[in-house]
């Protein structure tokens, strides 16, 4: 077994093509931790072989797609090798008649959606930065948007997966049919595991038809209490909405957005029902760009003086959570903007003095966790005091550690990046 850096690199070169291995540059650093090598295998077999070699040589491996979410999570405790899926970008099998597609991990979301649209279908997923985000990265971070309200989360959409395990084995689970009950449910297990268990090489998804028409309706002029009543009222009604969110800016009234999809006649009927639920508020058509509100919280200027966190609360506690954000932020003279889905999942942006962000986020996390919610920090400026990205792991941590030890006993993959240092 190779032991020196030169010997290890020579072994990698024996597996990969000459243009598939290079020295890591400063741009390849992961949360300030500098790796030594970047590997770009051309297929699943090369990726699995390279991972096995790194595991045997006790090298820490950081899987990477496009890198759009590589800063999420805690900094790795070690990072020797970047294992890129950039060249694994094929749509392997598209069974449009069966509403399924098999796609490699490095394929970008927008590329896949464009191919599916030619048959009037879509992967019902709206992650951040679809032009850059890859299948593997979206699965690893469990990144989905407002469409999950009606069409399900990633764990509902994925029906099969192929993984490269640290020992070099390529393992597959699930299948190519929408209903699949055989075997251990690896697709759901690796979704949201932040690449700490295995490296996704391909995935199989169930698809949905593209809607004939879509309309976005926005309702403004609501107080927080009216916003809460409206969102719960829409959820409890027979209104067939696809997505529902609230956009809240400091010192401004909330705006509630509702997405309808279907036939023109059906959407017209849904809008009439919405007007009855909204009562005094006046629904009005809005641009579909409102659904990019979470992305706008990331894209806004002055990111060096901003922090971004993902929060989760009970749907019935959204108004109370917003009041908590107002109170805690005001105490630290920090500006904020928030987008909340009806599911209780939201994106929060803080702006102001980075020196205050740690206090605001810590206090918010404490109150959310005591109410059954959570707060995960996904971006903080370098001037801010470091804070754990994840918060309290809860009672599941012993099980999570056992699963990690089963899949990756040498702690090769993304060491330290996930919950409680997993």
VOGU-3710 file (C-alpha; in Angstrom, 3 decimals, decimal comma):
1> xxxxxxxxxx> 0,000/0,000/0,000  1,423/3,451/-0,915  2,453/5,569/2,055  4,179/8,726/0,802  2,350/11,568/-1,015  4,330/10,855/-4,205  3,478/7,140/-4,116  -0,196/7,883/-3,476  -0,346/10,330/-6,355  1,278/7,765/-8,639
11> xxxxxxxxxx> -1,387/5,234/-7,641  -4,124/7,755/-8,470  -2,509/8,384/-11,863  -2,603/4,646/-12,530  -6,390/4,745/-12,064  -7,281/8,055/-13,715  -6,459/9,740/-17,012  -3,662/12,316/-16,930  -6,116/15,212/-17,202  -8,268/13,861/-14,358
21> xxxxxxxxxx> -5,839/14,655/-11,540  -4,261/17,928/-10,535  -2,833/19,736/-7,534  -5,443/21,622/-5,558  -5,347/25,418/-5,728  -6,521/28,012/-3,239  -9,880/28,052/-5,050  -10,383/24,406/-4,037  -10,223/25,148/-0,304  -13,211/23,913/1,701
31> xxxxxxxxxx> -14,254/26,396/4,400  -10,620/27,487/4,721  -9,185/23,945/4,765  -6,751/23,351/1,887  -6,744/19,922/0,149  -3,761/18,527/-1,779  -5,327/16,914/-4,849  -8,401/17,254/-7,046  -9,612/14,099/-8,792  -12,155/14,124/-11,645
41> xxxxxxxxxx> -12,979/10,504/-12,542  -14,560/9,838/-15,935  -16,959/7,131/-14,727  -18,337/5,339/-11,673  -15,681/2,628/-11,720  -12,822/5,152/-11,667  -14,514/7,098/-8,888  -14,985/3,988/-6,754  -11,378/2,888/-7,326  -10,019/6,337/-6,414
51> xxxxxxxxxx> -12,161/6,408/-3,276  -10,927/2,964/-2,242  -7,308/4,073/-2,638  -7,885/7,225/-0,602  -9,592/5,190/2,110  -6,713/2,706/2,280  -4,195/5,566/2,457  -6,158/7,243/5,300  -6,843/10,356/3,222  -9,830/12,558/3,954
61> xxxxxxxxxx> -12,098/12,872/0,911  -14,489/15,741/0,189  -17,010/14,902/-2,578  -17,818/17,858/-4,846  -20,265/18,549/-7,648  -20,275/22,128/-8,920  -19,292/23,454/-5,482  -22,341/25,741/-5,184  -23,066/24,436/-1,654  -19,563/23,366/-0,654
71> xxxxxxxxxx> -19,437/26,031/2,067  -22,462/24,548/3,863  -21,864/22,664/7,093  -18,927/22,842/9,464  -15,354/23,102/8,150  -13,876/19,623/7,630  -11,482/18,426/10,288  -9,276/17,181/7,393  -9,389/17,561/3,630  -6,766/15,783/1,555
81> xxxxxxxxxx> -8,603/15,014/-1,684  -11,461/16,659/-3,595  -13,381/13,917/-5,425  -15,297/15,642/-8,200  -18,331/14,261/-10,052  -18,099/16,960/-12,746  -17,517/14,417/-15,539  -20,341/12,128/-14,447  -22,982/14,291/-16,085  -24,977/11,968/-18,367
91> xxxxxxxxxx> -28,691/11,320/-18,452  -28,396/7,534/-18,513  -31,948/6,370/-19,165  -35,082/8,440/-19,611  -38,217/6,275/-19,609  -40,692/9,053/-20,305  -43,616/6,633/-20,666  -42,921/5,337/-17,138  -42,237/8,801/-15,684  -38,740/7,861/-14,483
101> xxxxxxxxxx> -35,221/9,015/-15,264  -31,770/7,701/-14,320  -29,078/10,381/-14,202  -25,455/10,670/-13,100  -24,561/12,666/-10,013  -22,672/15,426/-11,826  -25,574/16,341/-14,114  -26,840/19,847/-13,450  -30,470/20,351/-12,532  -31,194/22,807/-15,349
111> xxxxxxxxxx> -29,718/20,442/-17,953  -31,939/17,625/-16,705  -35,059/19,804/-16,599  -34,473/20,979/-20,173  -34,253/17,386/-21,399  -37,399/16,366/-19,520  -39,346/19,378/-20,782  -39,073/18,060/-24,344  -41,561/15,358/-23,304  -43,676/17,706/-21,180
121> xxxxxxxxxx> -42,257/16,416/-17,898  -40,197/17,691/-14,979  -38,381/16,649/-11,861  -40,627/18,415/-9,343  -37,721/20,077/-7,600  -36,795/23,743/-7,201  -33,400/23,925/-5,452  -31,156/26,943/-5,165  -29,083/27,836/-8,253  -30,439/25,147/-10,636
131> xxxxxxxxxx> -28,042/26,292/-13,383  -25,079/25,224/-11,216  -26,503/22,720/-8,712  -25,854/19,044/-9,491  -27,936/15,979/-8,749  -25,408/14,661/-6,236  -25,028/17,986/-4,455  -28,771/18,540/-4,178  -29,254/15,031/-2,790  -26,410/15,365/-0,301
141> xxxxxxxxxx> -27,720/18,681/1,051  -31,419/17,746/0,690  -32,058/21,075/-1,000  -35,626/21,560/-2,196  -37,942/24,536/-2,371  -41,600/25,462/-2,204  -42,771/22,724/-4,613  -42,281/20,140/-1,874  -45,570/21,239/-0,316  -47,653/19,399/-2,923
151> xxxxxxxxxx> -45,207/17,303/-4,922  -43,031/15,974/-2,123  -39,472/16,353/-0,921  -36,379/14,754/-2,418  -36,939/11,648/-0,325  -40,321/11,274/-2,023  -38,932/11,805/-5,534  -35,878/9,541/-5,459  -36,573/5,853/-6,092  -33,108/4,450/-6,732
161> xxxxxxxxxx> -29,458/5,276/-6,175  -25,957/3,979/-6,900  -23,265/4,786/-4,345  -19,503/4,447/-4,171  -18,656/3,236/-0,666  -15,301/4,055/0,960  -14,078/0,476/0,422  -14,554/0,878/-3,349  -17,796/-1,086/-3,681  -20,482/0,307/-5,987
171> xxxxxxxxxx> -23,798/-0,382/-4,246  -27,244/0,079/-5,764  -30,627/0,237/-4,080  -34,141/0,859/-5,337  -35,088/0,485/-8,967  -36,575/2,021/-12,089  -40,241/1,779/-11,134  -42,269/4,268/-9,135  -43,354/1,663/-6,563  -40,398/-0,154/-5,055
181> xxxxxxxxxx> -40,311/-1,941/-1,712  -37,345/-4,303/-2,002  -34,150/-3,859/-0,012  -32,751/-1,340/2,447  -33,795/2,228/1,619  -30,423/3,712/0,722  -31,925/6,534/-1,409  -33,635/8,089/1,585  -30,691/7,409/3,889  -28,123/9,302/1,825
191> xxxxxxxxxx> -30,450/12,234/1,111  -29,284/15,022/3,395  -26,292/13,067/4,747  -23,848/15,681/3,402  -21,686/13,108/1,679  -20,584/11,532/4,953  -21,748/7,979/4,166  -20,936/7,414/0,486  -20,493/9,253/-2,804  -23,592/9,342/-5,011
201> xxxxxxxxxx> -22,735/8,337/-8,577  -26,242/8,110/-10,074  -29,877/8,413/-9,022  -33,287/7,392/-10,337  -36,244/9,766/-9,889  -39,977/9,691/-10,380  -41,209/12,492/-12,638  -44,308/14,660/-12,940  -46,001/16,237/-15,960  -45,338/19,890/-16,637
211> xxxxxxxxxx> -48,454/21,942/-15,804  -50,488/23,338/-18,674  -50,725/26,711/-16,968  -49,512/28,306/-13,774  -50,453/31,465/-11,905  -48,886/33,090/-8,876  -51,194/35,053/-6,600  -49,811/37,381/-3,927  -51,731/38,766/-0,962  -50,333/41,823/0,805
221> xxxxxxxxxx> -51,556/44,080/3,573  -51,593/41,299/6,195  -50,608/41,489/9,813  -48,639/38,555/11,200  -51,807/37,123/12,726  -53,676/37,474/9,428  -50,775/35,906/7,580  -50,841/32,911/9,917  -54,614/32,578/9,586  -54,423/32,825/5,803
231> xxxxxxxxxx> -51,680/30,212/5,426  -53,425/27,740/7,716  -56,763/28,498/6,054  -55,393/27,709/2,609  -53,823/24,509/3,916  -57,054/23,387/5,591  -59,234/24,217/2,576  -59,920/22,353/-0,655  -57,812/24,848/-2,610  -55,497/22,802/-4,853
241> xxxxxxxxxx> -52,394/24,939/-4,517  -48,921/23,760/-5,506  -46,829/26,065/-3,315  -47,432/28,530/-0,499  -44,953/30,903/1,119  -44,699/34,139/3,082  -42,099/36,839/2,470  -41,332/39,030/5,447  -39,028/42,018/5,627  -38,189/43,957/8,760
251> xxxxxxxxxx> -40,705/46,759/9,458  -42,930/45,702/6,522  -46,163/43,736/6,367  -45,896/40,108/5,213  -46,733/39,084/1,658  -48,266/35,651/1,081  -47,687/33,922/-2,284  -49,798/31,058/-3,645  -48,950/29,022/-6,748  -51,713/27,384/-8,791
261> xxxxxxxxxx> -51,073/24,936/-11,626  -53,497/23,271/-14,029  -56,067/24,262/-16,615  -57,201/27,873/-17,018  -60,695/26,977/-15,778  -59,296/25,136/-12,788  -57,009/28,004/-11,818  -59,881/30,488/-12,123  -61,971/28,375/-9,735  -59,050/28,102/-7,288
271> xxxxxxxxxx> -58,556/31,876/-7,322  -62,232/32,377/-6,446  -61,867/30,073/-3,437  -58,703/31,902/-2,397  -60,536/35,239/-2,397  -63,086/33,818/0,038  -60,351/32,607/2,388  -58,432/35,891/2,161  -61,498/37,875/3,266  -60,612/41,578/3,370
281> xxxxxxxxxx> -57,183/41,147/1,764  -57,077/41,501/-2,009  -55,281/38,731/-3,946  -53,494/39,935/-7,076  -51,506/38,211/-9,802  -47,745/38,368/-9,318  -44,615/37,468/-11,211  -43,379/33,868/-10,825  -40,040/35,371/-9,804  -41,385/35,609/-6,237
291> xxxxxxxxxx> -40,533/31,913/-5,864  -36,859/32,833/-6,208  -37,089/34,754/-2,917  -34,853/32,269/-1,003  -32,214/32,590/-3,708  -32,421/36,380/-3,522  -31,507/36,198/0,163  -28,239/34,619/-0,932  -27,622/36,726/-4,018  -28,039/40,163/-2,462
301> xxxxxxxxxx> -25,047/42,448/-2,240  -22,779/42,880/0,792  -22,596/39,168/1,616  -19,490/39,976/3,672  -21,827/41,697/6,141  -24,612/39,088/6,060  -25,414/35,688/7,527  -27,868/33,155/6,091  -29,584/30,403/8,056  -32,271/27,816/7,433
311> xxxxxxxxxx> -34,914/27,558/10,120  -37,661/25,042/10,781  -40,718/25,374/12,958  -44,238/23,999/13,180  -46,579/25,393/10,499  -48,879/26,683/13,240  -45,948/28,534/14,851  -44,759/30,552/11,859  -46,092/33,890/13,182  -44,632/33,231/16,633
321> xxxxxxxxxx> -41,268/32,369/15,047  -41,276/35,624/13,076  -42,007/37,563/16,266  -39,024/35,821/17,861  -36,810/36,840/14,941  -38,000/40,440/15,315  -37,377/40,534/19,044  -33,953/38,881/19,042  -32,715/40,886/16,039  -33,942/44,189/17,474
331> xxxxxxxxxx> -32,042/43,532/20,691  -28,813/43,335/18,669  -29,634/46,084/16,155  -29,570/43,581/13,282  -31,646/43,844/10,102  -33,330/40,741/8,708  -35,389/39,265/5,868  -37,179/35,949/5,900  -38,994/33,627/3,497  -41,162/30,945/5,096
341> xxxxxxxxxx> -42,784/28,013/3,342  -46,130/26,735/4,585  -44,301/23,589/5,706  -42,557/25,666/8,396  -39,179/25,712/6,616  -37,646/29,134/5,990  -34,536/31,014/4,921  -33,339/33,882/7,109  -30,871/36,598/6,118  -29,257/38,832/8,740
351> xxxxxxxxxx> -27,540/42,103/7,867  -25,571/44,497/10,025  -22,524/44,198/12,207  -21,033/40,661/11,981  -20,099/40,986/15,628  -23,791/40,722/16,545  -24,666/37,742/14,346  -23,375/35,096/16,754  -25,652/36,356/19,538  -28,695/36,613/17,276
361> xxxxxxxxxx> -28,237/33,147/15,782  -27,452/31,515/19,136  -30,522/33,071/20,803  -32,763/32,160/17,872  -31,457/28,590/17,871  -32,091/28,250/21,601  -35,707/29,403/21,297  -36,427/27,377/18,157  -34,982/24,156/19,567  -36,998/24,536/22,756
371> xxxxxxxxxx> -40,103/24,865/20,603  -39,372/21,730/18,594  -37,705/23,558/15,697  -34,151/24,044/14,465  -31,714/26,541/12,983  -28,859/25,616/10,646  -26,248/28,244/9,734  -25,229/27,957/6,078  -23,311/31,195/5,581  -21,538/33,549/7,949
381> xxxxxxxxxx> -18,990/36,284/7,195  -15,355/35,721/8,086  -15,528/38,535/10,651  -18,187/36,679/12,646  -17,327/34,558/15,669  -17,516/30,921/14,581  -20,717/29,062/15,378  -21,585/25,405/14,946  -23,596/25,024/11,753  -26,046/22,430/13,056
391> xxxxxxxxxx> -27,056/22,947/16,673  -28,142/20,164/19,018  -28,318/16,734/17,343  -31,060/15,390/19,618  -31,646/11,790/20,636  -30,818/10,403/17,197  -27,079/11,089/17,440  -26,131/7,608/18,712  -27,962/6,025/15,775  -26,369/8,490/13,349
401> xxxxxxxxxx> -22,901/7,642/14,638  -23,637/3,924/14,313  -24,731/4,364/10,684  -21,627/6,446/9,951  -19,406/3,772/11,484  -21,106/1,079/9,413  -20,655/2,896/6,105  -17,400/4,765/6,737  -15,497/3,236/9,690  -12,259/5,092/8,889
411> xxxxxxxxxx> -14,042/8,472/8,761  -12,809/9,091/5,235  -15,742/11,070/3,829  -16,265/14,697/4,822  -14,914/14,238/8,370  -16,335/16,711/10,867  -18,707/18,449/8,461  -22,026/17,038/9,642  -24,039/17,053/12,863  -22,002/16,671/16,073
421> xx> -18,765/16,419/14,111  -19,736/13,331/12,100
//
